[in-house]
């Protein structure tokens, strides 16, 4: 049986892009018509990767710089939320849904010059599922029973159980040359750009790969420049040091760019959640009443307004509106300080308690932590704020699980699956949720899957497994001379190949 993405129920809801100013249409067309194909696009970001390997804890910055630019997968998640074939030219699925046979695009080479073969695909999937892999998608691919390189151009994946999301999950697997080494500081992908230079603490520079198998980039390369804080990033755009800011971190900074014909502001759809993550394994957060009390003690609407003004969204759970199993759960554990005090007393903490909040040292986390500290003090909870670096967060929180509570922005699309993994850093363990998420993946239809994940989402929210503070807005600001850049924040990816810059 031959299967397409549509036939296997893997169509994705398109995202709606809201352009803040009609100016983009005019200037965008102008930039494309008068584009300089040799122009280097200068991108400003707050998210420098920890390393260059997305299976080695590199953080969201590596997805922003490398996904779709340096590395490609068998499938790609587009900026509109669709799954499209990339290095796979097609595939067949067996009648029982357990065997997928993928055919590769012809004449694809890695940046080293080596040809793409099925062996590279096999080893790339195995890198993600390996015991030492730190990929956040490792568990979603654990259903794979075997991978066979049938010939140089054909890969056969056999599953233990049906997986309705296999092509989607494979979009997270970067295809890497199986002969490549030291991928934490180098690369060997098939994408339209190759790595020129990584200046740690400063920038990543990419240049077009001259033998790219697909459509060539519309520019002469891209430089991602990294900044420690938002003010410096905004100043870089104002002074012409960068062309684009991938994600504005404060609405206050927009005043500098709005109603200014030199700049364009777009407000897209985000999947980035600001999460107050408890360690559900340890006291007092192993008590659901404590977690619900904390949730009811926080005025999330006031928090969102203090950080983002009129931007951003309250969602009441980990699931954003772009996921098919989204339901509005803002009424679950809504703001109610009196109820919070009563729940604390029922949980054995009539006078409150003290805990440490490990807080990443970049915006907006320190400001959010101070807000939470003030809010929770009103119900007798004392918050000790411990500021840590991104590297410390990864080793202390994500790896060692050595924390009581932390703040983190979770960027991934369709990531409710993390709550189905009791070994994930926050340690949430509800067997009913584990079963619902596992069985949803084996569903025979999208409707069945969505029903199960909607139920799982409701249970997670009722358990107050974490504190879901708000959904970030996705605000991109650029100079009026560039166009063609992605405006949605799916998985923090930022495809650079369609960006054009107007010739001077």
C-alpha positions as CSV (number, residue, x, y, z in Angstrom):
1,X,0.0,0.0,0.0
2,X,1.4,3.4,-1.0
3,X,0.8,6.1,1.6
4,X,1.0,9.9,1.4
5,X,1.1,12.3,4.4
6,X,-2.6,13.0,3.8
7,X,-3.6,9.4,3.6
8,X,-1.9,8.4,6.8
9,X,-3.7,11.1,8.7
10,X,-0.6,13.3,9.1
11,X,-1.9,16.6,7.8
12,X,-1.3,19.4,10.1
13,X,-3.4,22.5,10.9
14,X,-2.0,25.5,9.2
15,X,-1.0,28.4,11.4
16,X,-2.4,31.9,11.0
17,X,0.2,34.6,10.5
18,X,-0.8,38.0,11.7
19,X,1.3,40.7,10.2
20,X,1.4,43.7,12.5
21,X,1.9,46.2,9.8
22,X,0.8,46.1,6.1
23,X,4.1,47.7,5.4
24,X,5.7,44.2,5.2
25,X,3.8,43.4,2.0
26,X,5.2,46.4,0.1
27,X,8.7,46.3,1.5
28,X,8.8,42.5,1.2
29,X,8.0,42.6,-2.4
30,X,10.4,45.4,-3.0
31,X,13.2,43.5,-1.2
32,X,12.5,40.3,-3.3
33,X,12.4,42.2,-6.6
34,X,15.6,44.1,-6.0
35,X,17.4,41.4,-4.0
36,X,21.1,41.2,-3.8
37,X,21.9,37.4,-4.1
38,X,25.3,38.0,-2.5
39,X,24.0,39.8,0.6
40,X,24.8,38.1,3.9
41,X,21.8,38.1,6.2
42,X,22.7,39.2,9.8
43,X,20.4,37.6,12.4
44,X,20.4,38.7,16.0
45,X,19.5,36.2,18.7
46,X,19.7,35.6,22.5
47,X,20.0,31.8,22.0
48,X,23.6,30.7,21.4
49,X,23.9,26.9,21.2
50,X,25.8,25.2,24.0
51,X,27.3,23.0,21.3
52,X,26.5,22.0,17.7
53,X,24.9,18.6,18.2
54,X,21.2,18.4,18.8
55,X,21.6,15.0,20.5
56,X,24.1,16.4,23.0
57,X,22.1,19.0,24.9
58,X,22.9,21.9,22.6
59,X,19.7,23.8,23.5
60,X,17.2,25.7,21.4
61,X,19.8,27.8,19.7
62,X,21.1,25.0,17.6
63,X,17.6,24.4,16.2
64,X,17.4,28.0,15.3
65,X,20.7,28.1,13.4
66,X,21.0,24.6,12.0
67,X,17.6,23.1,11.5
68,X,16.8,23.2,7.7
69,X,19.8,25.4,7.1
70,X,22.7,23.1,7.8
71,X,20.9,19.8,8.5
72,X,17.8,18.3,6.9
73,X,15.6,15.4,7.8
74,X,13.6,12.9,5.8
75,X,10.7,15.3,6.5
76,X,10.5,18.9,7.5
77,X,8.1,20.8,9.7
78,X,7.4,24.0,7.8
79,X,6.9,27.4,9.3
80,X,3.1,27.0,8.7
81,X,3.1,23.7,10.7
82,X,2.8,21.3,7.8
83,X,5.0,18.1,7.5
84,X,6.5,17.9,4.0
85,X,8.9,15.4,2.5
86,X,12.6,16.6,2.3
87,X,15.3,14.0,1.9
88,X,12.6,11.4,1.5
89,X,11.3,11.4,-2.1
90,X,8.5,9.1,-1.0
91,X,7.5,6.2,1.2
92,X,5.3,3.2,1.5
93,X,3.5,1.9,4.6
94,X,2.5,-1.7,5.1
95,X,-1.2,-2.6,5.6
96,X,-0.6,-3.2,9.4
97,X,1.1,0.1,9.7
98,X,4.3,-1.4,11.2
99,X,6.7,-1.2,8.2
100,X,7.7,2.0,6.4
101,X,9.9,2.0,3.3
102,X,11.5,5.3,2.5
103,X,13.1,6.2,-0.8
104,X,15.8,8.9,-0.7
105,X,16.2,11.9,-3.0
106,X,18.8,11.2,-5.7
107,X,22.1,13.0,-6.0
108,X,22.3,14.4,-2.5
109,X,25.7,15.1,-1.0
110,X,27.0,16.1,2.4
111,X,29.1,19.2,2.8
112,X,32.2,17.0,2.9
113,X,31.3,15.8,-0.6
114,X,30.2,12.3,0.5
115,X,27.0,11.0,-1.1
116,X,23.9,10.5,1.0
117,X,23.0,6.8,1.5
118,X,20.5,4.8,3.4
119,X,23.3,3.9,5.8
120,X,23.6,7.6,6.8
121,X,19.8,7.7,7.5
122,X,20.0,4.5,9.6
123,X,22.9,5.8,11.7
124,X,21.3,9.2,12.1
125,X,18.1,7.7,13.6
126,X,20.2,5.5,15.8
127,X,22.1,8.6,17.1
128,X,18.8,10.0,18.4
129,X,17.6,6.7,20.0
130,X,21.0,5.7,21.4
131,X,21.3,5.2,25.2
132,X,23.5,8.3,25.6
133,X,21.4,10.5,23.4
134,X,20.1,13.7,25.0
135,X,17.6,14.4,22.3
136,X,14.2,15.5,23.6
137,X,12.6,13.2,20.9
138,X,14.5,10.1,21.9
139,X,11.4,8.6,23.7
140,X,9.0,9.3,20.7
141,X,11.2,7.1,18.5
142,X,11.7,4.3,21.0
143,X,8.9,2.4,19.2
144,X,11.3,1.6,16.4
145,X,12.1,-2.2,16.3
146,X,14.7,-2.1,13.5
147,X,16.2,0.0,10.8
148,X,17.5,-1.6,7.6
149,X,19.5,0.0,4.8
150,X,18.0,-2.1,2.1
151,X,20.2,-0.5,-0.6
152,X,21.9,2.8,-0.9
153,X,18.6,4.6,-1.8
154,X,16.1,2.7,0.4
155,X,15.5,2.6,4.2
156,X,13.1,0.2,5.9
157,X,11.9,1.1,9.4
158,X,10.0,-1.5,11.3
159,X,7.9,-0.5,14.4
160,X,6.9,-2.4,17.5
161,X,3.5,-0.7,17.4
162,X,1.7,1.6,14.9
163,X,2.9,5.2,15.1
164,X,0.6,7.7,13.5
165,X,3.2,10.4,14.0
166,X,6.3,8.7,12.5
167,X,6.9,11.1,9.6
168,X,6.3,14.0,12.0
169,X,8.8,12.5,14.6
170,X,11.3,11.9,11.9
171,X,11.3,15.6,11.1
172,X,13.3,16.0,14.3
173,X,16.0,13.6,13.1
174,X,18.9,15.4,11.3
175,X,20.5,13.3,8.7
176,X,24.3,13.3,9.4
177,X,27.1,11.7,7.5
178,X,27.8,8.4,9.3
179,X,31.6,9.1,8.8
180,X,31.4,12.5,10.6
181,X,33.1,13.0,13.9
182,X,33.2,15.7,16.6
183,X,29.7,17.0,15.8
184,X,29.6,19.1,19.0
185,X,32.0,21.6,17.3
186,X,31.6,20.8,13.6
187,X,29.0,19.5,11.1
188,X,28.4,17.4,8.0
189,X,24.9,17.9,6.8
190,X,23.0,18.1,3.5
191,X,21.5,21.5,3.9
192,X,21.7,24.7,1.7
193,X,24.3,26.1,4.0
194,X,27.6,24.9,5.5
195,X,29.3,26.0,8.7
196,X,32.0,28.6,8.1
197,X,32.9,29.6,11.6
198,X,31.6,29.4,15.2
199,X,33.0,32.1,17.4
200,X,31.9,30.9,20.8
201,X,30.1,33.6,22.7
202,X,29.8,35.7,19.6
203,X,28.4,34.3,16.3
204,X,27.8,31.4,13.9
205,X,28.5,32.1,10.2
206,X,27.0,30.0,7.5
207,X,27.8,30.1,3.7
208,X,25.8,28.6,0.8
209,X,26.8,25.0,-0.1
210,X,27.7,25.1,-3.7
211,X,26.6,21.6,-4.5
212,X,23.3,21.7,-2.7
213,X,20.8,19.3,-4.2
214,X,17.8,21.6,-3.9
215,X,16.9,25.2,-4.6
216,X,19.8,27.6,-3.9
217,X,19.5,30.2,-1.1
218,X,18.3,33.6,-2.0
219,X,21.2,35.2,-0.2
220,X,25.0,34.9,0.1
221,X,25.0,33.5,3.6
222,X,23.8,34.1,7.1
223,X,25.5,35.2,10.4
224,X,23.7,34.5,13.7
225,X,25.1,37.0,16.2
226,X,24.4,36.3,19.9
227,X,23.7,38.7,22.7
228,X,23.5,38.3,26.4
229,X,20.5,40.6,27.0
230,X,17.6,42.1,25.0
231,X,18.7,45.7,25.2
232,X,22.0,45.1,23.4
233,X,20.1,43.0,20.8
234,X,17.6,45.8,20.1
235,X,20.4,48.3,19.9
236,X,22.1,46.1,17.3
237,X,19.0,46.3,15.1
238,X,18.7,50.1,15.6
239,X,22.3,50.7,14.6
240,X,22.3,48.4,11.6
241,X,24.5,45.7,13.1
242,X,21.9,43.1,12.4
243,X,19.0,42.8,9.9
244,X,16.5,40.7,11.9
245,X,15.7,39.9,15.6
246,X,14.3,36.3,15.7
247,X,12.2,36.9,18.8
248,X,11.6,40.1,20.7
249,X,11.7,39.5,24.4
250,X,9.9,42.6,25.7
251,X,7.0,44.7,24.4
252,X,8.7,47.9,25.7
253,X,11.4,47.5,23.0
254,X,8.7,47.6,20.3
255,X,8.2,51.3,20.9
256,X,11.5,51.9,19.1
257,X,10.4,50.1,15.9
258,X,6.6,50.7,15.6
259,X,5.4,53.3,13.1
260,X,9.0,53.6,11.8
261,X,9.2,52.9,8.1
262,X,12.8,51.6,8.5
263,X,11.5,48.6,10.4
264,X,8.9,45.9,10.1
265,X,7.2,44.2,13.0
266,X,5.3,40.8,12.7
267,X,3.4,38.9,15.3
268,X,3.2,35.2,14.4
269,X,2.2,32.1,16.2
270,X,4.3,30.7,19.0
271,X,4.8,27.3,20.6
272,X,7.0,28.7,23.4
273,X,5.6,28.3,26.9
274,X,7.0,29.9,30.1
275,X,6.9,27.1,32.6
276,X,7.2,27.0,36.3
277,X,8.5,23.4,36.5
278,X,8.3,21.6,39.8
279,X,10.3,18.6,40.7
280,X,7.3,16.3,41.2
281,X,9.5,13.7,42.8
282,X,10.4,15.7,45.9
283,X,8.6,17.5,48.8
284,X,6.6,19.6,48.8
285,X,5.9,19.4,45.1
286,X,5.2,15.7,45.2
287,X,1.8,16.8,46.8
288,X,-0.8,17.7,44.2
289,X,-2.5,20.0,46.7
290,X,0.7,22.0,47.0
291,X,1.1,22.4,43.3
292,X,-2.6,23.4,42.9
293,X,-2.2,25.9,45.7
294,X,0.8,27.5,44.0
295,X,-1.1,27.7,40.8
296,X,-4.0,29.5,42.5
297,X,-1.7,31.9,44.2
298,X,-0.3,33.4,41.0
299,X,-2.2,36.1,39.1
300,X,-1.0,34.9,35.6
301,X,-3.0,37.6,33.8
302,X,-1.1,40.3,35.7
303,X,2.2,38.5,35.2
304,X,1.6,38.3,31.4
305,X,0.7,41.9,31.3
306,X,3.7,43.0,33.3
307,X,6.0,41.1,30.9
308,X,4.3,41.4,27.5
309,X,1.7,44.1,27.8
310,X,-1.0,43.3,25.2
311,X,1.0,40.4,23.7
312,X,1.1,36.7,24.6
313,X,-1.6,34.3,25.6
314,X,-2.8,32.5,28.7
315,X,-3.4,28.8,28.0
316,X,-3.9,27.0,31.3
317,X,-1.9,24.0,30.3
318,X,1.2,22.9,28.4
319,X,-0.7,22.7,25.1
320,X,-0.8,25.8,22.8
321,X,-3.7,26.6,20.5
322,X,-1.7,25.3,17.5
323,X,-1.9,21.7,18.7
324,X,-5.0,19.8,17.6
325,X,-5.7,18.6,21.2
326,X,-5.8,22.1,22.7
327,X,-8.7,23.0,25.0
328,X,-8.9,26.2,27.0
329,X,-8.1,25.1,30.6
330,X,-7.6,28.6,32.1
331,X,-10.4,27.9,34.6
332,X,-8.5,25.0,36.2
333,X,-6.8,26.3,39.3
334,X,-7.6,29.9,38.3
335,X,-6.3,32.8,40.5
336,X,-7.8,32.4,44.0
337,X,-5.5,33.2,46.9
338,X,-8.0,32.3,49.6
339,X,-8.4,28.8,48.0
340,X,-4.6,28.6,47.8
341,X,-4.3,29.1,51.5
342,X,-6.9,26.5,52.2
343,X,-5.2,23.9,50.0
344,X,-1.9,24.6,51.7
345,X,-3.5,23.9,55.1
346,X,-5.0,20.7,53.8
347,X,-1.6,19.7,52.5
348,X,0.0,20.2,55.9
349,X,1.5,23.6,55.3
350,X,-0.9,26.1,57.1
351,X,2.0,28.5,57.5
352,X,3.4,28.0,54.1
353,X,6.9,26.7,53.2
354,X,10.2,27.7,51.7
355,X,11.6,26.5,48.4
356,X,14.4,27.4,46.0
357,X,13.6,28.5,42.5
358,X,16.5,27.8,40.1
359,X,16.2,30.6,37.6
360,X,18.1,31.0,34.2
361,X,20.0,34.3,34.1
362,X,18.5,35.6,30.9
363,X,15.3,37.5,30.1
364,X,12.5,37.2,31.1
365,X,13.2,34.5,33.7
366,X,14.7,36.8,36.5
367,X,11.8,39.2,36.2
368,X,9.3,36.3,36.3
369,X,11.0,34.9,39.3
370,X,10.7,38.2,41.2
371,X,7.0,38.4,40.3
372,X,6.4,34.8,41.6
373,X,8.4,35.6,44.8
374,X,6.1,38.5,45.6
375,X,2.9,36.7,44.7
376,X,3.6,33.5,46.7
377,X,4.7,35.5,49.7
378,X,1.1,36.7,50.0
379,X,0.0,33.1,50.9
380,X,3.0,32.4,53.1
381,X,5.3,30.7,50.6
382,X,8.9,32.0,50.6
383,X,10.8,31.8,47.4
384,X,14.6,31.8,47.4
385,X,15.8,32.8,43.9
386,X,18.9,31.0,42.7
387,X,20.3,32.5,39.4
388,X,22.0,30.0,37.2
389,X,23.5,30.0,33.7
390,X,22.1,28.0,30.8
391,X,24.9,25.5,31.1
392,X,24.2,25.1,34.8
393,X,20.5,24.6,34.1
394,X,21.2,21.8,31.7
395,X,23.6,19.9,34.1
396,X,21.8,20.6,37.4
397,X,18.2,20.5,36.3
398,X,17.8,18.5,33.1
399,X,20.5,15.9,33.7
400,X,20.8,15.6,37.5
401,X,17.2,16.5,38.5
402,X,18.8,18.4,41.4
403,X,16.2,21.0,42.1
404,X,12.9,21.9,43.8
405,X,11.5,24.2,41.1
406,X,12.8,26.0,38.1
407,X,11.8,28.3,35.2
408,X,12.2,27.4,31.6
409,X,10.8,28.3,28.2
410,X,9.7,25.1,26.4
411,X,9.7,25.7,22.7
412,X,8.7,22.4,21.0
413,X,5.7,21.9,18.9
414,X,3.4,19.0,20.1
415,X,5.4,18.2,23.2
416,X,2.7,16.9,25.5
417,X,4.6,13.6,25.1
418,X,7.1,14.8,27.7
419,X,4.4,14.3,30.4
420,X,4.1,10.7,29.4
421,X,7.8,10.1,30.3
422,X,8.2,9.7,34.1
423,X,12.0,10.0,33.6
424,X,11.8,13.5,32.2
425,X,13.4,16.2,34.3
426,X,10.2,17.3,36.1
427,X,9.4,13.7,37.2
428,X,5.6,13.8,36.6
429,X,4.3,10.2,36.8
430,X,0.6,9.5,36.3
431,X,0.1,6.0,34.9
432,X,-3.2,7.0,33.3
433,X,-1.4,9.8,31.4
434,X,1.4,7.5,30.4
435,X,-1.1,5.0,28.9
436,X,-3.1,7.7,27.1
437,X,-0.1,9.2,25.5
438,X,1.3,5.8,24.5
439,X,-2.0,4.5,23.1
440,X,-2.6,7.8,21.3
441,X,0.5,7.2,19.2
442,X,-0.8,3.8,18.2
443,X,-4.2,5.2,17.1
444,X,-5.7,4.3,13.8
445,X,-6.9,7.8,13.1
446,X,-6.2,11.5,13.9
447,X,-9.6,11.8,15.6
448,X,-8.8,8.9,18.0
449,X,-5.4,10.3,18.8
450,X,-6.7,13.8,19.4
451,X,-9.4,12.5,21.7
452,X,-6.9,10.6,23.9
453,X,-4.4,13.5,24.0
454,X,-7.2,15.9,24.9
455,X,-8.1,13.7,27.9
456,X,-4.4,13.4,28.9
457,X,-4.1,17.2,28.7
458,X,-7.1,17.7,31.1
459,X,-5.6,15.2,33.6
460,X,-2.2,16.9,33.5
461,X,-3.9,20.2,34.1
462,X,-6.0,18.9,37.0
463,X,-2.8,17.4,38.5
464,X,-1.1,20.9,38.2
465,X,1.9,18.9,37.0
466,X,3.7,22.1,36.3
467,X,2.8,25.8,36.4
468,X,2.0,27.0,32.8
469,X,2.4,30.8,33.2
470,X,1.8,32.0,29.6
471,X,2.5,31.4,25.9
472,X,5.1,33.7,24.5
473,X,4.2,35.9,21.6
474,X,6.3,35.4,18.5
475,X,7.4,38.9,17.5
476,X,10.0,39.3,14.8
477,X,11.4,42.7,13.9
478,X,13.5,43.4,10.8
479,X,14.8,46.2,8.8
480,X,12.5,47.1,5.8
481,X,15.2,45.9,3.4
482,X,14.8,42.2,4.1
483,X,11.9,39.8,3.5
484,X,11.1,36.1,3.2
485,X,11.9,35.2,6.8
486,X,9.8,32.8,8.9
487,X,7.5,34.5,11.4
488,X,6.2,31.6,13.5
489,X,8.1,30.2,16.4
490,X,7.7,26.5,15.9
491,X,10.5,24.7,17.7
492,X,12.6,27.9,17.5
493,X,13.6,27.0,13.9
494,X,14.5,29.9,11.7
495,X,14.9,29.0,8.0
496,X,17.3,31.5,6.3
497,X,17.3,30.3,2.7
498,X,14.3,32.3,1.5
499,X,15.5,35.6,3.1
500,X,16.3,38.3,0.5
501,X,18.0,41.6,1.1
502,X,17.4,44.6,-1.0
503,X,20.4,45.8,-3.0
504,X,21.7,49.1,-2.0
